[in-house]
Amino acid sequence: MHIESLVTYFDTFLTLTDEEKEAVRKSFAEKRVKRRQFVLQEGDVCRLNTFVVEGCLRMYMLDANGKEHNLQFAIENWWIGDLTSFHSEEPSKLYIEAIEDSILLQIKKEDQLRLFVDHPKFNRIFRVFTENALVNFQRRVLQNISSTAEERYVDFINRYPDFVNRISNVQIASFLGMTPEFLSVIRKNLPKS
């Protein structure tokens, strides 16, 4: 069963007791989504925190002109969700869409909070996830205001080599804040390795 991959994942952070492993099994539900299927749409409240077992998802927003701006990608053993909507219970401004057929494990907010209360170890584990997300967000903001487009692309391919063959250049360009045409120029000018 796919839930065992999540149990193992948590167990690598902090060793889980049998009772804690069983709590994970009871708290998460499996969901399968097809490529281009939405996990979240703008206007909906994000009620689920999502762990990717297999596949690839993206989180993006549409601006007033209908242009997509990719904020996050998630592949195996990554988490994805609109944290603002999840915690505030306000309608999301984001979309989460499957780039590939995917298998997900999802937990409702109330089940996640119960997990924290009943098994404090998960509070620590999720705190680390949130801290890591904040560190990555801060790194990305600093990079966007202080790095060239070429530097952002090189950092992306070095930091996320597993994404390069799974995500279109159009989506990578959107994530990096440039046009696909400009990304194409950058890629042509990079030294071949």
N, C-alpha and C positions, 0 to 999 in steps of 0.2 A: 504494500500500500504506500501511496505517496506521502502520507502523513509521517511515516518513519524517517523520511529525508529531513523533515522539519525538526523532528525529535533529535536526530543526530546533529543537525545544525545548531540547535540550542545547546546541546550537550557539549559542543566544542567550546562554547563561551564559558559556561559554568556547568560542572557535572550535575546532572539531574537525578533525583531520586525516582524510584518507580512511581510514586504518587504524582510527582511533577510531570513525568512522561505521560501518565494517564490523563492528567489535566490538559495537556497539549492535545492529545487525541480527541478529547471531548469538546474542546473549545474552538477548533478550526473545522471549516467545511471545505470540501474540494469543489472546485469549479473548473470546467473546461470551456475555453473560448476559442472560436475560430479566428483566423486572420481577418482583420478589419472590424472585428466585433468590439463594441465598447464595454468597458468595465465601469466607467463613470462618464457622464455627460454634463456639460455646463447646465446649471440650474438645479441639478440634483444634489442632495446632501450626501457627502461621502460617509457612508455608515460602516465601511469595511476597510480594514488594514490588510493589504494583499502581499503575500509571499509568492514568488515565482519558483515553481518546481521545474517546469520545462517551458521553453519558449522565450518570447521577447515582447515587451510592451513599451509604449511611450506615453508620456504625459505632456500635453501641450495646451496652449490657449489660442483663441482666435482674436485678433485685434479688430478694431472697428471697420477695417477694410477687408476683413475675411482672410488675412494672412496668418498662417500658422507659425507659432513660436514654440519650439520644443524646449521643455524644461528639464525633462529627465527621461532616461531609458532604463529599463530593468530587464535583466536576464536571470538565468538560474541563480538561486540563492541571494537574490536582491529583493528588497521591499519597495512597494510603490503605493502611493495614496496621496490624496490632497489633505495634508496635515491641518491646514487652516479650517477647512470644512469639517473634517473628522472631529476636531476638538471643539470648534465653535458651534457646530451643527447648523451652520448657515449654508445656503446654496453655493455650490462650487462654481468657480469661473473657469474650470479646467475640464479637459477631456482625458480619459485614459483609454487607449486603444491597443488592441493586440496587433503587433507587426507580423507575428507568426502564430500558428495554432499553438495554444498554450495551456498548461495545467497549472492552476493556482490553488493556494490554500488561503482562506480568508477568515478573519476573526471580526466579530461585531465589537463595537466600542464597549458595550456593557460586559461582554465576555472577557475582553482584554482587561478592563478595570477589575473584574472579579478575579482574574488570574493574578493580578498585582496584589490584591488583598489577601487571597488565600495562599499564594505562593510568592512571597516577596522577592525571591531570586529573579523572577521575570521582570519585576520593576527595575532591578539593576541591569538586566540584559537589554531591555527596551531603552533605558536611559543611555546606554552605550550606543545603541543604534541611532538615537536622536542626536547625541553629541557628534557622532561621525557624520551624520547628514548635515549638521550645522557647520562643521569644519569644511566639508566639501562645498557647501553653499557659499561660505565666506571666501574660500579659495577661488571659486568661480567668479564671484563679484569682483574681487581684486584683479583677477586675470583679465576680465572684460574691460576694466578701466585702465589697465596699465600695460597690457601686452598687445603686440601686433597680431593681426589675423593669422599670419603664418605661425607665430609662436603658439597661439591658441590651438591651431590644428595639430601641430607637432605634439603638443602636450596631450591632446585628446587621443591621438593614435598610440602614444606611448603609455598613457594611463589606462586606456580601455581597448587594448588590442583585440579582445573578443567581440567588440561591437562592430569593428570596421567592415567585416564581411556580412554582417547581418542587418545593417541599417543603411538605407540609401544615402547617397551623397547629398541629396536634397534635404533630408532630415538632419544629417550632420551639419550642413551649412546653417540650417535654421537654429540648431542648438548653439552654434558658435557665433551667431549674430551676423551672418554674411549671406550674400546671394550664392546660389549654386554655381553661377558663372565665375564668380571671384574665387570660390573654392577650387574650381577646375584649374584656374590659372595658378593658384598656389601649389596644387598637386603636380602640375607640369614642371614647375620651377624647382621643386625639391630634388636634392641629389638622390640618385638611385642607390639603394643599398644592396 
